[in-house]
Amino acid sequence: MILKTNQPGLAATIAIVCLVALIGTSPVKAQEAKPNILLIFMDNFGWGEPGFNGGGIIRGAATPSLDSLAADGLRLTNFNVEVQCTPSRSAIMTGRYAIRSGNGTVPLGEGVYGLVQWEVTMAEMLSDAGYKTGMYGKWHLGRTKGRFPTDQGFDEWYGVPNSTDESVYSSLQDFANSGVAETYVMDGQKGSLPKKVRPYRLDYRPLIDRDLTDRAIDFMKRQAEANNPFFVYLPYTATHFPTMPHPDFVGKSGKGPWGDLLMQIDSYVGELLQTIEGLGIEDNTIVIFTADNGPEALSAGETSLTVENSMHGSAGPWRSTLFTGYEGALRVPFAMRWPGKIKPGGVSDEIVHELDLFPTLARIAGGEVPSDRAIDGIDMSEFFLGRKADSGRDGFIVYMGNDVFGVKWRDWKLHFKEQTGWNGVLREYTMPRVYNLINDPQERDNVLFPHTWVPKAALPQLEEHVASLKKHPPIPAGAPDPYGPPKPQ
């Protein structure tokens, strides 16, 4: 740029201003323009577990680090997810209902599953925007060549491809002769096939989250030193069956294994926050704490393991467990901190869905949302940053597997099908059941009459969704790569 002036003093001043402006575009300032992102994603962790949602000490241990995270930022009491592990992970990674990606259910067989290469993940979006990306933990979106995290935008990954209950395999009678492949802990870099590190067995089950935390901390330190904006996806394993705290925390709460585990979770999150603060990047780092779905809440009598290793869970005031359409499956804890951008102490009961994180983080990070497919998430950056009071979302479609179980709309829920628990009784109705979630958080009092106006208000979003599925047909489960979508109808 050429500046012309007849005033020597003014010219000198302008030159200094221009120099300052050039200095302002140094790598440090460039990094500040793109905030680091740490996404902590718990496994089967109910709404009522952390202290900031009324849990903590009444669940066996205080959670001061989690409570501090929530107090320093925004807490959402109506943050919703899909109700199974695989669908939820697909939704948060793509901003699309899992029915669209062919991952509407948890895979039980040994065939190919997961995300096809055509899908664009949050990691790919952020990588394209200049981020270094690391994942440490449970993937559950593919376990075969071409379907690992390092095939889907992550620069590095350490963790397990599938679910944590598979760590129990090796201890069970007859497994050795079953023909089923044993699960391995894996370590991978983008551009190469992940390596098998060790079998994922009960001896490593209580130790893995310690290693995940250490690796996440190391990644953040490396990227901060290099002035690289980073995205860390940290899908922890510990709160999934079987419940096995790290030896450092066994007996520490005095309230049993679940209390010990809460102390462990809070301690690890505290370490992550302290690392960010110690690196001097606190003001430029978004930290999100949430979960993939509601609790397991399985009693010891329903397992072949001891009471110490049985499943646990609290959905707070909400009904039921994962694998249902109830609020206990859908609503999970959510806290988000970004000092100087998100005001501390914020609490909102506005409806937000995990689908919304993809477009929201894309807007904040300067990423690009694909325009050649249906995206179900809504950009909520203005809402998160406190510039508007409403989220912009009135509701969403409630899936259980590949079936529509209901529709959530404002303070109301419509149920076409109900499953009493994760392994409970399935009921289908000729007329939808209608619940008011404010008056009836347990979803037991059907008030269809006299509120027959509610379906009329709630169902248009389902009609739009069905129309979009016709225009953009879902990817078949297990579809091979390379995949190309059919032309929109």
C-alpha positions in Angstrom: 0.0 0.0 0.0 1.3 3.4 -1.0 0.5 6.4 1.3 1.0 10.0 0.0 1.1 13.0 2.3 2.7 16.4 2.4 3.2 16.3 6.1 6.5 14.6 7.1 5.4 14.1 10.7 2.2 12.5 9.6 4.0 10.2 7.2 6.3 9.0 10.0 3.3 8.4 12.2 1.6 6.4 9.5 4.8 4.4 8.9 4.9 3.4 12.6 1.2 2.5 12.6 1.8 0.3 9.5 4.8 -1.4 11.2 2.8 -2.1 14.3 0.1 -3.6 12.0 2.7 -5.8 10.4 3.9 -6.9 13.7 0.3 -7.7 14.7 0.2 -10.3 12.0 3.0 -12.4 13.6 2.4 -16.1 14.2 1.4 -15.5 17.8 -1.4 -13.0 16.7 -2.4 -15.4 13.9 -2.8 -18.1 16.5 -5.0 -15.8 18.7 -7.3 -15.3 15.7 -8.0 -19.0 15.7 -8.8 -20.3 19.2 -7.5 -23.6 20.4 -10.3 -26.2 21.0 -10.3 -28.9 23.7 -13.4 -31.1 23.4 -13.8 -33.5 26.3 -16.4 -36.2 25.5 -17.4 -38.6 28.3 -18.8 -42.0 27.7 -22.3 -42.9 29.0 -22.1 -40.0 31.5 -25.5 -38.9 32.9 -26.8 -35.3 33.3 -26.8 -35.7 37.0 -23.2 -36.7 37.6 -21.2 -33.4 37.9 -21.6 -31.1 40.8 -22.6 -28.2 38.5 -25.8 -30.2 37.7 -26.5 -31.0 41.3 -24.4 -34.2 41.4 -20.9 -34.3 42.7 -20.9 -35.1 46.4 -24.3 -36.9 46.3 -22.8 -39.1 43.6 -19.8 -40.0 45.7 -17.3 -37.1 45.2 -17.1 -33.4 44.7 -16.1 -32.2 41.3 -14.4 -28.8 41.9 -12.6 -28.7 38.5 -15.7 -29.4 36.5 -17.7 -27.0 38.7 -15.0 -24.3 38.1 -15.1 -24.9 34.4 -18.9 -24.4 34.3 -18.7 -21.3 36.6 -16.1 -19.7 34.4 -18.2 -20.1 31.2 -21.6 -21.2 29.9 -23.5 -24.1 31.3 -26.3 -25.6 29.2 -29.1 -27.5 31.0 -30.8 -28.6 27.7 -27.9 -29.9 25.7 -29.0 -33.0 23.7 -27.3 -35.8 21.9 -28.1 -39.1 20.1 -28.8 -41.9 22.5 -26.2 -44.5 21.5 -22.4 -44.3 21.4 -21.8 -44.7 17.6 -24.7 -42.4 16.5 -23.7 -39.7 18.9 -20.0 -39.8 17.8 -21.1 -39.7 14.2 -23.4 -36.7 14.9 -20.8 -34.6 16.8 -18.1 -35.3 14.2 -20.3 -34.5 11.1 -23.1 -32.1 12.2 -25.5 -34.6 10.6 -28.0 -37.0 12.1 -26.4 -40.4 12.3 -29.1 -41.9 10.1 -27.5 -39.9 7.2 -24.0 -41.4 7.6 -25.2 -45.0 8.0 -24.2 -45.1 11.7 -27.6 -45.0 13.4 -26.9 -48.0 15.6 -24.0 -49.4 17.6 -22.4 -52.1 15.4 -22.6 -55.6 16.8 -21.1 -57.7 14.0 -17.6 -57.9 12.8 -18.2 -56.4 9.3 -17.2 -53.0 8.0 -18.9 -50.0 9.6 -18.2 -46.3 10.4 -17.8 -43.2 8.4 -17.1 -43.3 4.6 -14.4 -41.1 3.3 -17.0 -38.8 1.7 -18.1 -37.6 5.1 -16.4 -34.5 6.4 -15.5 -34.6 10.1 -15.0 -31.8 12.5 -11.3 -32.7 12.5 -11.1 -32.5 8.7 -12.9 -29.1 8.8 -10.5 -27.7 11.4 -7.5 -29.3 9.7 -8.4 -27.5 6.5 -8.7 -24.3 8.5 -5.1 -24.6 9.7 -5.4 -26.6 12.9 -3.3 -29.4 14.2 -5.6 -32.2 15.3 -5.2 -34.9 17.9 -7.5 -37.5 19.2 -7.0 -39.6 22.4 -9.6 -42.2 23.3 -12.6 -44.1 21.9 -13.5 -43.7 18.3 -16.3 -46.2 17.5 -16.7 -45.0 14.0 -14.7 -47.6 12.1 -12.1 -50.3 12.8 -10.9 -51.2 9.4 -8.4 -49.7 6.9 -9.6 -46.3 5.8 -12.0 -45.8 8.7 -9.7 -44.9 11.6 -9.5 -41.3 13.0 -6.2 -40.7 11.1 -8.2 -41.3 7.9 -10.8 -38.7 9.0 -8.7 -35.6 9.7 -6.8 -36.3 12.8 -3.0 -35.9 12.7 -2.5 -38.4 15.5 -4.6 -40.8 17.5 -4.1 -43.1 20.5 -7.0 -45.1 21.8 -9.4 -47.9 21.0 -11.4 -48.2 17.8 -14.5 -49.7 19.4 -16.3 -49.8 22.8 -14.8 -50.3 26.2 -16.9 -53.3 27.1 -14.7 -55.2 24.7 -11.9 -55.0 27.3 -13.7 -57.8 29.2 -13.5 -60.2 26.3 -10.2 -61.9 27.2 -11.4 -62.8 30.7 -14.6 -64.7 29.5 -14.8 -68.4 29.0 -14.9 -69.6 25.4 -13.8 -66.3 23.9 -10.5 -67.7 22.8 -12.3 -70.2 20.5 -15.0 -67.8 19.3 -13.3 -66.5 16.2 -14.0 -62.9 17.2 -11.0 -60.6 16.9 -9.6 -59.2 20.1 -9.6 -55.4 20.5 -6.3 -53.6 20.5 -5.2 -50.2 21.8 -3.9 -48.4 18.7 -1.4 -45.6 17.9 -1.6 -43.8 14.6 -0.4 -40.9 12.5 -2.1 -39.4 9.5 -1.1 -41.0 6.3 -0.2 -44.4 7.8 -2.1 -47.4 9.1 -2.4 -47.3 13.0 -0.3 -49.8 14.8 -1.5 -52.2 17.4 0.1 -51.3 20.8 -1.3 -53.9 23.2 -4.5 -56.0 23.7 -7.2 -54.0 25.3 -7.8 -56.2 28.4 -8.9 -55.7 32.0 -5.3 -55.1 33.1 -5.2 -51.9 31.0 -8.8 -50.9 31.4 -8.3 -48.8 34.6 -5.0 -47.3 33.2 -6.0 -46.1 29.7 -7.5 -42.7 30.7 -4.4 -41.7 32.5 -2.4 -42.3 29.3 -5.1 -40.5 27.2 -4.7 -37.4 29.5 -0.9 -37.5 29.3 -0.9 -37.7 25.6 -3.5 -34.8 25.2 -1.3 -32.7 27.5 1.8 -33.5 25.5 0.0 -32.6 22.3 -1.2 -29.3 23.6 2.3 -28.4 24.8 3.9 -29.3 21.5 1.4 -27.2 19.5 1.5 -24.2 21.8 5.3 -24.2 21.6 5.1 -24.2 17.8 2.4 -21.5 17.8 -0.1 -23.8 16.0 -3.8 -23.6 16.7 -4.9 -27.0 17.9 -8.0 -29.2 18.2 -7.9 -31.9 20.8 -10.7 -34.4 20.9 -10.6 -36.4 24.1 -13.3 -39.1 24.2 -12.6 -40.7 27.6 -13.5 -44.3 28.3 -13.7 -44.6 32.1 -17.4 -44.1 32.7 -18.4 -46.9 30.4 -18.9 -50.4 31.8 -16.8 -51.9 33.5 -16.3 -49.3 36.2 -12.6 -49.6 37.1 -10.9 -46.5 38.6 -7.2 -46.0 38.1 -5.1 -47.5 41.0 -4.3 -44.0 42.2 -8.0 -43.4 42.9 -9.1 -46.7 44.2 -10.7 -46.1 47.6 -9.9 -42.4 47.5 -13.4 -41.2 47.8 -14.5 -43.6 50.5 -17.8 -43.9 48.7 -17.0 -46.8 46.4 -15.7 -47.2 42.8 -18.1 -44.6 41.3 -17.1 -41.9 43.7 -13.4 -42.8 43.0 -14.1 -42.5 39.3 -15.7 -39.1 39.7 -12.6 -37.9 41.6 -10.4 -39.3 38.8 -12.4 -37.5 36.1 -12.3 -34.2 37.9 -8.6 -34.6 38.6 -7.8 -35.2 35.0 -9.9 -32.3 33.8 -8.1 -30.2 36.4 -4.8 -31.2 35.0 -5.9 -30.2 31.5 -7.1 -26.8 32.7 -3.9 -26.2 34.6 -1.8 -27.1 31.5 -3.7 -24.6 29.4 -3.2 -22.0 32.0 0.5 -22.8 32.4 1.0 -22.5 28.7 -0.4 -19.0 28.8 -3.1 -19.8 26.3 -6.1 -19.8 28.6 -7.7 -16.8 27.0 -7.3 -18.3 23.5 -8.6 -21.8 24.2 -12.2 -23.0 24.1 -12.8 -25.9 26.5 -16.0 -28.0 26.1 -17.0 -30.7 28.5 -19.9 -33.0 27.6 -20.9 -36.6 26.9 -22.1 -38.9 24.2 -25.4 -40.1 25.8 -27.1 -40.7 29.1 -26.1 -43.2 31.8 -26.0 -47.0 31.7 -27.6 -47.5 35.1 -27.4 -51.3 35.0 -27.6 -53.1 38.3 -24.9 -55.6 39.4 -27.5 -58.4 39.3 -27.7 -57.9 35.5 -24.0 -58.5 34.9 -21.7 -61.4 35.3 -19.1 -59.2 37.1 -19.0 -58.1 40.7 -20.8 -55.1 42.2 -17.6 -53.1 42.1 -17.6 -53.4 38.3 -21.3 -52.9 37.6 -22.6 -50.0 35.7 -23.8 -46.9 37.3 -25.4 -43.6 36.3 -27.6 -40.7 37.2 -29.7 -38.7 34.8 -30.6 -36.2 37.5 -34.4 -35.4 37.3 -34.7 -37.0 33.8 -36.1 -40.4 33.1 -34.3 -43.6 32.1 -31.0 -44.5 30.4 -29.2 -44.6 27.1 -30.9 -46.5 24.2 -34.2 -44.8 24.9 -36.0 -41.7 23.7 -36.4 -40.2 27.1 -34.6 -37.1 28.4 -32.3 -39.2 30.5 -30.7 -40.5 27.3 -30.8 -37.2 25.4 -29.7 -34.6 27.9 -26.1 -34.7 29.0 -23.9 -32.3 31.0 -22.4 -29.4 29.0 -20.0 -26.6 30.0 -18.0 -24.4 27.7 -15.3 -21.9 28.7 -13.6 -19.2 26.5 -12.3 -16.4 28.8 -13.0 -13.0 27.5 -15.4 -14.2 24.9 -18.0 -16.2 26.9 -19.2 -14.5 30.0 -18.7 -16.5 33.2 -21.6 -17.8 35.2 -23.9 -18.2 32.2 -26.7 -20.7 32.4 -29.3 -21.4 29.7 -32.1 -24.0 29.2 -32.3 -23.2 25.5 -32.4 -26.3 23.3 -29.0 -27.1 21.8 -27.9 -30.3 20.0 -24.5 -31.8 19.6 -25.1 -31.4 15.8 -24.7 -27.7 16.4 -21.1 -27.8 17.5 -19.8 -28.5 13.9 -21.2 -25.3 12.3 -20.6 -23.3 15.4 -17.0 -24.2 15.7 -16.6 -23.8 12.0 -17.8 -20.2 12.2 -15.5 -19.4 15.2 -12.5 -21.1 13.8 -12.8 -19.9 10.2 -13.7 -23.3 8.9 -15.9 -24.3 6.0 -19.2 -26.2 6.4 -19.9 -28.5 3.4 -22.6 -27.1 1.1 -23.1 -30.3 -1.0 -25.0 -32.3 1.7 -27.7 -31.9 4.4 -26.2 -30.4 7.5 -28.5 -30.6 10.5 -26.5 -28.5 12.9 -27.2 -24.8 13.4 -24.5 -22.1 13.8 -24.9 -21.0 17.4 -21.8 -18.8 17.8 -23.9 -15.7 18.5 -25.8 -17.6 21.2 -22.6 -19.0 22.8 -21.0 -15.7 22.8 -23.9 -14.1 24.6 -25.0 -11.8 21.7 -28.4 -13.3 21.6 -30.5 -15.0 24.3 -32.1 -17.7 22.1 -30.3 -20.6 20.6 -32.3 -20.6 17.3 -33.3 -24.2 17.8 -36.9 -25.1 18.7 -36.4 -28.8 18.7 -35.1 -31.9 16.9 -35.9 -35.4 15.8 -35.5 -38.1 18.5 -33.9 -41.3 17.0 -33.3 -44.6 18.7 -31.2 -46.5 16.3 -32.6 -46.0 12.8 -36.1 -45.5 14.1 -37.8 -42.2 14.8 -39.0 -42.5 18.4 -40.3 -38.9 18.8 -39.9 -35.2 18.3 -38.8 -32.7 20.9 -40.3 -29.2 20.5 -39.7 -26.4 23.0 -40.9 -27.7 26.4 -42.8 -30.6 24.8 -42.0 -34.1 23.7 -44.0 -36.4 21.3 -43.3 -40.1 21.6 -44.3 -42.5 18.8 -42.4 -45.3 20.5 -41.0 -45.8 24.0 -38.4 -48.1 25.4 -38.4 -48.3 29.1 -34.7 -48.8 29.5 -31.6 -49.7 27.6 -32.7 -53.3 27.5 -36.3 -52.6 28.4 -39.8 -53.1 26.9 -40.5 -51.5 23.6 -44.0 -49.9 23.1 -45.4 -48.5 19.9 -48.4 -46.2 19.9 -51.2 -45.5 17.4 -51.4 -41.9 18.7 -48.4 -40.1 19.9 -47.9 -39.6 23.6 -47.3 -35.9 24.6 -45.4 -34.8 27.6 -44.7 -31.4 29.1 -41.1 -31.5 30.2 -41.5 -28.6 32.6 -44.4 -30.1 34.5 -43.4 -33.7 33.9 -39.6 -34.3 33.6 -40.2 -38.0 34.1 -42.3 -38.2 31.0 -45.1 -40.2 32.5 -48.2 -38.1 32.2 -49.6 -38.2 28.7 -51.4 -34.9 28.0 -52.2 -35.3 24.3 -55.7 -34.3 25.3 -56.4 -31.4 25.6 -53.0 -30.5 24.0 -53.7 -31.8 20.6 -52.3 -28.5 19.3 -48.8 -29.6 20.3 -48.4 -32.2 17.5 -49.5 -29.6 15.0 -46.8 -27.3 16.2 -44.1 -30.0 16.6 -44.5 -32.2 13.5 -43.5 -29.7 10.7 -39.9 -30.2 11.7 -40.3 -34.0 11.2 -42.0 -33.4 7.8 -39.0 -31.3 6.8 -36.6 -33.9 8.0 -38.4 -36.7 6.1 -38.3 -34.5 2.9 -34.6 -34.0 3.4 -34.0 -37.7 3.6 -35.7 -38.1 0.3 -33.7 -35.4 -1.3 -30.4 -36.7 0.3 -30.8 -40.4 0.8 -29.0 -41.9 3.8 -25.7 -43.7 3.3 -26.3 -47.4 3.7 -24.8 -48.9 6.8 -21.4 -50.6 6.0 -21.2 -48.8 2.6 -17.7 -49.4 1.1 -15.3 -46.7 0.0 -15.1 -45.0 -2.4 -18.6 -43.7 -1.8 -20.4 -41.1 -3.9 -23.9 -39.9 -3.0 -26.7 -40.3 -5.5 -27.9 -37.0 -7.1 -30.4 -35.2 -4.9 -33.9 -36.0 -5.8 
